[in-house]
Amino acid sequence: NAEGAVRLLDRMDQPDSVAFNSVLHALSKSGEEGSAEGAQALLERMERLSRRGNEQVCPTVQSYTSVIMAWSRAKEPAMAERVLQRLERSDAGIQPDTAVFTSVINSHITSE
């Protein structure tokens, strides 16, 4: 389950973006209560680590997309849009792609 994946990530000495993205993906698919909040917290952790100079943990478009999908599954389109805005303001040099926008659109459709 996604909770177990988070625990394993926490046990790693130096997880990289691939490890973080795997856990974010699991959280986005889990549908468990609190998984969207957990995904959001994990993304914020990645951003903090990256700002502190850890280049191995830079969030990717996939990172943001997974968090948007988690908020969509939680039927929280406003939060999905906030993550999109966060990506657009990011200084990581990445831009939203079609998958990001489609995920935000789907969050509005599925929240009805």
C-alpha positions as CSV (number, residue, x, y, z in Angstrom):
1,N,0.0,0.0,0.0
2,A,1.0,3.6,-0.4
3,E,1.6,4.1,3.3
4,G,4.2,1.3,3.3
5,A,5.9,2.9,0.3
6,V,6.2,6.2,2.3
7,R,7.7,4.3,5.2
8,L,10.3,2.7,2.9
9,L,11.1,6.0,1.3
10,D,11.7,7.4,4.8
11,R,14.2,4.6,5.5
12,M,16.3,5.4,2.5
13,D,19.6,7.3,3.2
14,Q,19.4,9.4,0.1
15,P,16.3,8.9,-2.0
16,D,16.3,10.5,-5.5
17,S,13.6,11.8,-7.7
18,V,12.9,8.3,-9.1
19,A,12.2,7.0,-5.6
20,F,10.0,10.0,-4.6
21,N,8.1,9.8,-7.9
22,S,7.4,6.1,-7.3
23,V,5.9,6.9,-4.0
24,L,4.0,9.9,-5.3
25,H,2.5,7.7,-8.0
26,A,1.5,5.1,-5.4
27,L,-0.2,7.9,-3.4
28,S,-2.0,9.2,-6.5
29,K,-3.5,5.8,-7.2
30,S,-4.3,4.7,-3.7
31,G,-7.5,6.6,-3.0
32,E,-6.8,6.1,0.7
33,E,-7.9,8.8,3.1
34,G,-5.1,11.3,3.5
35,S,-3.2,10.2,0.4
36,A,-3.6,13.5,-1.4
37,E,-2.3,15.4,1.7
38,G,0.5,12.9,1.9
39,A,1.4,13.5,-1.7
40,Q,1.3,17.2,-1.3
41,A,3.6,17.0,1.8
42,L,6.0,14.8,-0.2
43,L,6.1,17.2,-3.1
44,E,6.9,20.1,-0.6
45,R,9.6,18.0,0.9
46,M,11.1,17.4,-2.6
47,E,11.0,21.2,-3.3
48,R,12.7,22.0,0.1
49,L,15.5,19.4,-0.5
50,S,16.0,20.8,-4.1
51,R,16.2,24.4,-2.9
52,R,18.8,23.3,-0.3
53,G,21.0,22.1,-3.2
54,N,20.1,18.4,-3.4
55,E,20.0,18.0,-7.2
56,Q,19.0,14.3,-6.9
57,V,15.6,15.3,-5.6
58,C,14.4,17.9,-8.0
59,P,10.7,17.6,-8.6
60,T,9.8,16.7,-12.2
61,V,6.6,17.2,-14.2
62,Q,5.7,13.7,-13.2
63,S,6.0,14.7,-9.5
64,Y,3.5,17.5,-10.0
65,T,1.2,15.4,-12.2
66,S,1.0,12.7,-9.5
67,V,0.0,15.2,-6.8
68,I,-2.6,16.7,-9.1
69,M,-4.0,13.2,-9.7
70,A,-4.1,12.5,-6.0
71,W,-6.1,15.7,-5.4
72,S,-8.4,14.7,-8.4
73,R,-9.0,11.3,-6.8
74,A,-9.9,13.2,-3.5
75,K,-12.4,15.3,-5.5
76,E,-10.5,18.5,-4.7
77,P,-10.1,20.4,-8.0
78,A,-9.1,23.6,-6.3
79,M,-6.1,21.9,-4.8
80,A,-5.2,20.3,-8.1
81,E,-5.2,23.8,-9.6
82,R,-3.0,25.1,-6.8
83,V,-0.5,22.4,-7.7
84,L,-0.6,23.5,-11.3
85,Q,0.0,27.1,-10.2
86,R,2.9,25.9,-8.0
87,L,4.5,24.2,-11.0
88,E,4.0,27.3,-13.2
89,R,5.8,29.4,-10.6
90,S,8.5,26.9,-10.0
91,D,12.1,28.0,-10.6
92,A,13.1,24.4,-11.5
93,G,12.9,25.2,-15.2
94,I,10.1,22.8,-15.9
95,Q,6.8,23.6,-17.6
96,P,3.4,21.9,-17.4
97,D,2.7,19.5,-20.2
98,T,-0.5,18.1,-21.7
99,A,-0.7,15.4,-19.0
100,V,-0.7,18.1,-16.3
101,F,-3.4,20.1,-17.8
102,T,-5.5,17.0,-18.6
103,S,-5.2,15.9,-15.0
104,V,-6.4,19.3,-13.8
105,I,-9.3,19.2,-16.3
106,N,-10.2,15.7,-15.1
107,S,-10.2,16.8,-11.5
108,H,-13.0,19.2,-12.3
109,I,-14.9,16.6,-14.2
110,T,-14.7,13.9,-11.6
111,S,-15.5,16.3,-8.7
112,E,-19.1,16.8,-9.9
